[in-house]
């Protein structure tokens, strides 16, 4: 699944709103509960696990991308 679509689906926002600059600070839909759901969806979609520090660091789409790439996950698109 494309990262942008996964984020959009989990946060219940249009995929057009998703960019690397989208963050928990500027997206009202990105609540703490949706953060937990997002981490879970990412773990399932990319067959990986995140520790607590990685989960905290992933506060924007760009940060999510960086953490995934650091884990060697090849992102589509």
N, C-alpha and C positions, 0 to 999 in steps of 0.2 A: 504494500500500500504506500502510496506517495505520502511523504511526511506532511505536506500541507493539508491534504485531505483528512488524514488522521487527526490532526490538530483541529481542523474545522469541525469535523464530525463530533469529536469529544467535547469541544467547547460550545457546540450548537451555534456556530456562526458561519456566514458565507465564506467559502474558500477564498474568495477575492480579498478578504480582509487579512488573510494569513501571509505574513512576510517575516523575514528574519528579525525585523525590528519589533514585531508584536510581542508584548511582554505582559506579565501578570499585573504590572503597575498601570497599564493603560487599556486594559481589556476588562470591562465589568463582568463579563461572562466567565472569566478565568478565576474562579473562586478556589478556595483551598480544597473543597471537595472535588472540584473538577481537576485540580492538580493531581490528586491521588488517582482519579480515573485516567488521566492522561499518562501518568507514569505506568500504570497497569497496561494500558493500551499499547504504549511504546514497547514495553517488555514482551508482550505477546506478539506484536507485529514484527519485531526485529530479533526475536529469540535471544534476548539478553536480560540481564538483571542490573539494577542500579542500587548502589549503596546510598545511605542517607545523605551524605555530602553531595553526591551527584544529583540526587533528587532536589536538594536545595538549590544547587547551582543552575538547574534547568528552569530559569524564570523568564526565558524568552525563547522564541523559535530558533533564533541564532545560537543560543546557548545549548538548546537541545541538539541541534545539528553538530555542534562542537563535541559534546559529550559522546554522541553516537559515533562520530568519526574517530575519536580517540580510542574507542573500543574496537575499532576496525570494522564497524558496520558500513557496508556500502549502501549509500542512499540513492534512491531512484529519482531522477529528474532533479 
